[in-house]
Amino acid sequence: MTDTEKLVPQTPPEPETSRLSAMALGDTAQAAGTPEPVTNLPALAMLIGLFAWLWFVNPVYFMFAVGLVVMIFLHELGHYMTARWTGMKATQFFIGFGPTIFSRVRTLSDGDELEVGVKAIPAGAFVRIIGMNNLDPVAPADERRAYRNATFPRRMLVITAGSIMHFLQAILLFTLAFTVIGQFDRDSSEWSVAEISRLDTGETPSVEAGIQLGDRIAAVDGVVIGEWGDLVETIRSKPGETVLLDVIRDGETIPTEVDLAVVPTENVGDIGYLGISPEFPRARENVFIGVTETARTGWAAIATIPTFFTPEKFQSLGGWLLDGRAEVGLADEEAAERPLSLIGATRIAGSVAEIDWTAPIILLASLNVFIGVFNLAPLLPLDGGHAVIAMYERIRTRDRSRPYRADFEKMLPVTYVVIVVLVLLGATTMILDITRPIS
């Protein structure tokens, strides 16, 4: 037997801090015995204050942040529930990382104890399942319930459950946005006036013409107007001209003459200006759009994620960080390709909500897909790394009574490299989103 074919010992030592805490589904460092309850009121108040501040700044920020917390919670709930269903033992369920600010121990119906709580940094969560690998000590009485001793199908179910939860959330959110609520149909001829604008120089033509909210312009100088884009093109082509508008109000057509304003532009010269903004009817897709949009977004994520681990990506991030390229805004193709942290995603959600309040829902759905795919990358400490190891161990096992077990100690160097890369990527994107936000 080679040193990579170490079998699970029959009489392992009592649980102690694992050297591979970063590689399990959660924090494998847990002292023996029942943990004491923790309540750090100042830290808890600061965390609550953070979410209260988000609500004060922009309610969309608050709701999106809550959506992110729910997303993370459901990821770990997937791991926890499938572990319980398959007979594994879970001992911890925490939201956040870092120092514990609140925890309690619950006694479950089968007599197991589960420590639940909140940690100081709300940027993730974890569930601790015992015996994730050969470096994770397990008490002799619990060996049969260790992850490493479960059957291959059960291990694969538990390890992929987090990503499955992300995909299910994405399907639900895409369905909510595209089927239940619907998207603005900008090609519809049934648009109406939603806002009357005013120029800094004074009243605008729309005000002088008496246009009201809910009106629709059917023709300009006898030319029939269908889509909103047709009206925009027609008005812009007539700077300073007097035009005859056919305004439809409550089913009646009201002819109205108006002198269009003149607005100078750098690219195309003077353009005509009326001063109205549209509201479009919402078009609803079929109920399968949630599945198809999740699949489409997932395929795009699969094509994009490998670039996150290339030297070119970090060189590009360094360029954005040092020379201010991120300040050019989302209209710039290069800045639009810049990775976002959760801080940046929350800020973008607040911006796009001003255009269409379903946009943050779509953004959250897309994040679910991206994180679900990313988490399946075949690298430790990601779930995909554990899945690959489970498949490798299944292939190498010849005798079910003596299952092959990979030596995780030999994987530590590569794992630490991945962790460093992820930390650098996360820290860099957070710094950029705070100091040079994409606008």
Summary of the structure (lengths in Angstrom):
residues: 439
radius of gyration: 28.5
end to end distance: 59.1
largest distance: 93.1
contacts: 1327
relative contact order: 0.13
helix: 48%
strand: 19%
